[in-house]
Amino acid sequence: MNDKDLFDQVQDFLEGNLNEAESQAFQEALKQQPALAQELKKQQLAQRLLLETATLSWKQSLKPAASPRPSPFLRPINIAAAILVLASLGWIIWQNTRPAPQSLLAQYAEAYPAPNLRSTSQELDLFRQGAIAYQQADYAGAVTLWQNMTPAESRYDESQFYTSVALLMQQKAQAALPLLELLHQRKDPRFGQAIQWYLSLAYVDTQAFSSAIPLLQALADQASPYQARARRLLADIKKRSAP
């Protein structure tokens, strides 16, 4: 679930737009999804601030005027000014609490399955050390280890693929792009469609849509683990580029 879905779901709950079954499901989801619970707290805080400000403005408007008594024509002006301040405050709170749009890379990037540590050697060479870091989602550590490998090492090409994926998982598409382009040119059969998918994500994140779309279209037209995701990403690209 992306940030916009969280925001809309919490808003529906707070506004009473959910039926009984949906409301119960929402409350169960709060126990399982920390992000959903956090979004609920943010919106409840925003509503509480608005209510407190409105109450304070209303109480101030009821206070007797100090001597000399102001013209009765000034009270509507004061109320209008309070409403304007309240509206401005509400806008500021909404701007600060609404979820930021999530990048397509962050939305679609998933780590490729970790490399097989098939070696029976007890020695932790650079590739195996990097693979262990990758398995633990320490992508920065994995990249550092793999970048110290040399082309003469047996699993160097494999390390280049996993390095590019680890860079994408850190939202570093610009750094991953040249590695993925080189791997795509080599047409390594071990990672064929995977390279095509991750290369398209790098192109999307760097706004090279003219390069990404043909790759995604090819994946969308073929039966593969990436077919459904490629179709959704193509639809999202079209949606975001629409005027």
C-alpha positions in Angstrom: 0.0 0.0 0.0 1.5 3.3 -1.0 1.3 6.6 0.9 -1.7 7.9 -1.0 -3.7 4.7 -0.2 -2.8 5.1 3.5 -3.9 8.7 3.5 -7.3 8.0 1.7 -8.0 5.0 3.9 -7.4 6.9 7.2 -9.5 9.8 5.8 -12.4 7.5 5.0 -12.2 6.0 8.6 -12.1 9.4 10.3 -15.0 10.8 8.1 -17.2 7.7 8.8 -17.2 6.6 5.2 -16.5 2.9 6.1 -19.3 0.4 6.8 -19.1 -1.8 10.0 -17.1 -4.6 8.3 -14.7 -2.2 6.7 -14.2 -0.3 10.0 -13.5 -3.6 11.8 -11.0 -4.6 9.1 -9.4 -1.2 9.3 -8.9 -1.5 13.1 -7.4 -4.9 12.7 -5.0 -3.5 10.1 -3.9 -0.9 12.5 -2.4 -3.6 14.7 -0.5 -5.1 11.8 0.6 -2.0 9.8 2.7 0.5 11.7 2.6 2.9 8.7 -1.2 2.9 8.8 -1.2 3.6 12.6 1.3 6.4 12.1 -0.9 8.0 9.4 -3.9 7.8 11.7 -2.1 9.6 14.5 -0.9 12.4 12.0 -4.5 13.0 10.8 -6.0 12.9 14.3 -3.4 15.5 15.4 -4.2 17.7 12.5 -7.9 17.5 13.3 -7.3 18.2 17.0 -5.2 21.3 16.2 -8.0 22.6 13.9 -10.6 22.0 16.6 -8.6 23.6 19.3 -7.9 26.7 17.1 -11.6 26.9 16.2 -12.7 26.7 19.8 -10.2 29.3 20.9 -11.4 31.7 18.1 -15.0 31.1 19.1 -14.3 31.8 22.8 -12.4 35.0 21.9 -15.4 36.2 19.9 -17.7 35.8 22.9 -15.6 37.9 25.3 -17.1 41.3 26.2 -15.5 44.2 24.4 -13.1 46.4 26.4 -14.1 50.0 27.0 -14.4 52.1 25.0 -16.9 49.9 23.3 -16.0 49.2 19.7 -18.4 49.8 16.9 -20.7 46.8 16.4 -19.7 46.8 12.7 -16.2 45.6 13.7 -17.4 42.2 15.1 -18.2 40.7 11.7 -14.7 41.8 10.6 -13.1 40.2 13.6 -15.0 36.9 12.9 -14.0 37.0 9.3 -10.4 37.6 10.2 -10.5 34.6 12.6 -12.0 32.4 9.9 -9.2 33.5 7.5 -6.5 32.7 10.1 -8.1 29.3 10.8 -8.3 28.4 7.1 -4.6 29.4 6.7 -3.6 27.3 9.6 -5.6 24.3 8.3 -3.9 24.7 4.9 -0.4 24.7 6.6 -1.2 21.6 8.7 -2.6 19.8 5.6 0.5 20.6 3.6 2.8 19.3 6.4 0.9 16.1 7.1 -0.2 14.9 3.7 1.9 12.1 2.3 4.6 13.0 -0.3 4.1 11.3 -3.6 6.1 8.1 -3.8 8.6 7.7 -6.6 7.9 4.9 -9.1 11.3 3.4 -8.2 10.5 3.2 -4.5 7.1 1.8 -5.4 8.2 -1.0 -7.7 11.8 -1.9 -6.7 12.1 -5.2 -5.0 15.3 -7.0 -4.2 16.3 -9.9 -6.5 16.6 -13.2 -4.6 20.0 -13.4 -2.8 22.8 -15.2 -4.6 23.4 -18.9 -3.9 26.4 -19.4 -1.6 27.1 -22.7 -3.2 30.8 -22.7 -2.3 31.8 -25.3 0.4 34.9 -23.2 1.3 34.9 -21.8 4.8 36.8 -18.7 3.5 34.6 -15.7 3.2 35.7 -14.2 -0.1 34.4 -10.8 -1.2 31.5 -12.2 -3.1 30.2 -14.3 -0.2 30.7 -11.5 2.2 28.7 -9.2 0.0 26.0 -11.8 -0.5 25.6 -12.1 3.3 25.3 -8.3 3.6 22.7 -8.3 0.7 20.7 -11.1 2.5 20.6 -8.9 5.6 19.4 -5.9 3.5 22.7 -4.1 4.1 22.8 -2.9 0.5 25.4 -0.2 1.1 27.7 -2.8 2.7 27.2 -5.3 -0.1 28.0 -2.7 -2.8 31.2 -1.7 -1.0 32.4 -5.3 -0.8 31.5 -6.2 -4.4 33.1 -3.0 -5.8 36.4 -4.3 -4.5 36.2 -7.4 -6.7 38.3 -7.7 -9.9 37.2 -9.0 -13.3 39.5 -12.0 -12.9 37.4 -13.3 -10.0 35.0 -16.2 -10.9 31.8 -14.5 -9.8 32.6 -11.0 -10.9 29.8 -10.7 -13.5 27.3 -11.9 -11.0 28.5 -9.4 -8.5 27.9 -6.6 -11.0 24.3 -7.6 -11.4 23.7 -7.7 -7.7 25.6 -4.4 -7.2 23.1 -2.7 -9.6 20.1 -4.1 -7.7 21.6 -3.1 -4.4 22.1 0.4 -5.8 18.5 0.6 -6.9 17.3 -0.5 -3.5 19.1 2.6 -2.1 17.3 4.8 -4.7 20.6 5.3 -6.6 19.3 4.7 -10.1 21.9 7.0 -11.7 24.8 4.9 -10.3 23.1 1.6 -11.3 22.3 2.6 -14.9 25.7 2.0 -16.5 26.1 -1.4 -14.9 22.6 -2.5 -16.1 23.2 -1.2 -19.6 26.4 -3.1 -19.9 24.8 -6.3 -18.5 21.8 -5.8 -20.9 24.2 -5.6 -23.9 25.9 -8.8 -22.8 22.6 -10.7 -22.6 23.6 -12.8 -19.7 21.1 -15.7 -19.7 21.2 -16.1 -15.9 19.4 -12.7 -15.4 17.9 -12.0 -18.8 14.4 -10.7 -17.9 15.5 -9.5 -14.5 18.1 -7.2 -16.1 15.5 -5.9 -18.4 13.1 -5.1 -15.5 15.7 -3.4 -13.3 17.1 -1.5 -16.3 13.6 -0.2 -17.0 13.3 1.0 -13.4 16.6 2.8 -13.6 15.4 4.5 -16.8 12.1 5.5 -15.2 13.7 7.0 -12.2 16.1 9.0 -14.4 13.2 10.2 -16.5 14.4 8.3 -19.6 10.9 7.1 -20.4 11.6 6.7 -24.1 14.1 4.0 -23.2 12.1 2.4 -20.4 8.8 2.0 -22.3 10.0 -0.4 -25.0 11.7 -2.6 -22.3 8.5 -2.6 -20.2 6.3 -3.3 -23.2 8.4 -6.3 -24.1 8.1 -7.7 -20.6 4.3 -6.9 -20.6 3.9 -9.0 -23.8 5.8 -12.0 -22.5 4.8 -14.6 -19.9 7.3 -13.9 -17.1 7.5 -13.1 -13.4 7.6 -9.4 -14.4 4.6 -9.3 -16.8 2.0 -8.0 -14.4 4.4 -5.5 -12.8 5.4 -4.2 -16.2 1.8 -3.7 -17.2 1.1 -1.8 -13.9 4.2 0.3 -14.3 3.3 1.2 -17.9 -0.2 2.3 -16.7 1.4 4.4 -13.9 3.8 6.1 -16.3 0.9 7.0 -18.6 -1.2 8.3 -15.6 1.6 10.5 -14.3 2.5 11.9 -17.7 -1.1 12.7 -18.6 -1.8 16.5 -18.6 
